[in-house]
Amino acid sequence: MALISPQTLAFSSPRSSFCPSPSRSTVNLSSPFAQSIARKAPVRTISGTRSLTERSMASSVSGFDSSVLDALGDVSILSAATDEPVFFRDLWDQNEGVAVVALLRHFGCFCCWELASVLKEANPTFDSSGVKLIAVGVGTLDKAHILAEQLPFPLDCLYADPNHKAYDVLGLYYGLGRTFFNPASVKVFSRFESIKKALKNYTIAATPDDKSSVLQQGGMFVFKGKQLLYARKDEGTGDHAPLEDILNICCKTPVP
C-alpha cells in the first residue's frame, strides 16, 4: 500500500458491517436477524465516499480536510480506563506526539478481536518508539470492558464511541452492502489461524444492543501532532490496514 503525503490539520482548542459467525462463510439475508438489521439501519450519507479503485480509495486522504479533522478533535468519546468522556484532541500531544488511532467496527465483531489482538502484541513496539495506541469501538462502556477483560486488551488504550460520532465525521463506510457483499471481506479467510487465536475467549455478548451499529466499518489513522501521516478506510469486514504499513510509518517517525 502506498503511503500518503502528510497533511497538516488544525484541531480546535477549547456509523460497519456485521461480522458473520466464525463458523459460517455465508449469511442468509432472508433470516429474521438480517431483516431486523435492515429495518433498523438508518439511511446515512457518508462524506468522502467515492468510486475509486480499492487501493486508491483505501489510502486516499482527499476527504480529510482541515474542517473534517477539526470536527474530529471536538468529538467526545468514553475512556474504558476511567469511564469518563474525553475529546479526541486530548488523546495525544498535539505538538509532536505520535498516535495510532484504530477505529474498530464494534466490540462484538470477531474480526475486530483479531485486530485488537494484533495491536496489543504490537503495543510494546509502539511504546518503545514513543507512539500512543488508541483503539476505539462502537458500543457502550460495558461492551468495551467485555473485550478488554476477555481478550484481554489494555484499558488505557481502549475507548468507546456509542453513537459512532468519530466514524461519521471521518466518513467511514456503513451498510448491508459492506457487510455481506464487499469483495474485500474475503481477506478474513486468509487469516484463519490468527482469527482462531484471537477468538479463544470471544463472546458475542460484546455486540452493541443497537443492532444497526453492527453495520459500521472501521479504519486506521496515524498522526504526528496535528499532522495526518496515514489514513485508511476499511472497505469491508476484516479489511484491516497492514500492520507493517503502520509500523513503517509511526515507528520510523522521529519522536522527541
WOTA-V175438 format. One line per field, one symbol per residue. ss: DSSP state (@ for helix, = for strand, . for the rest). phi: phi as a letter, one per 30 degrees, with the letter a starting at -180 (. if undefined). burial: I if it has 24 or more other C-alpha atoms within 12 Angstrom, else O. A space follows every 50 residues. Layout:
BEGIN
ss = ???
phi = ???
burial = ???
END
This chain:
BEGIN
ss = ......==.......................@@@@@@@@@.......... ...@@@@@@......@@@@@@@@..====.....===@@@.......=== ======...@@@@@@@@@@@@@@@@@@@..========..@@@@@@@@@@ @...@@@===....@@@@@@...=.@@@@@..@@@@@@@@@@@@@@@@.. ...@@@....@@@@@=..======..=======.........@@@@@@@@ ......
phi = .ddcdebdbcddde..ddddeedbcbbddcdedddddddddddbccdida dbdeddddcdcdccddddddddeddcbcdddcicdbdedcdbedcbdcbc cccddadcdddddddddddddddedeedcicccbccbdkddddddddddd ddbdddccbcbechddddddiddakddddcbdedddddddbedddeddce cdbddddeddddddcdccabbbbbhccdcabbcddadiddddeedddddd ccdebe
burial = OOIIOIIIIIIOOOIIIIIIOIOOOOOOOOOOOIOOIIOOIOOOOOOIIO OOOOOOIIIIIIIIIOOIIIIIIIIIIIIIOOOOOOIIIIIIOIOOIIII IIIIIIIIIIIIIIIIIIIIOIIOIIIOIIIIIIIIIIIIIIIIIIIIOI IIIIIIIIIIIIIIIIIIIIIIIIIIIIIIOIOIIIOIOOOOOOIOOIIO IIIIOIIIOIIIIIIIIIIIIIIIIIIIIIIIIIIIIIIIIIIOIIIOII IOIOOO
END
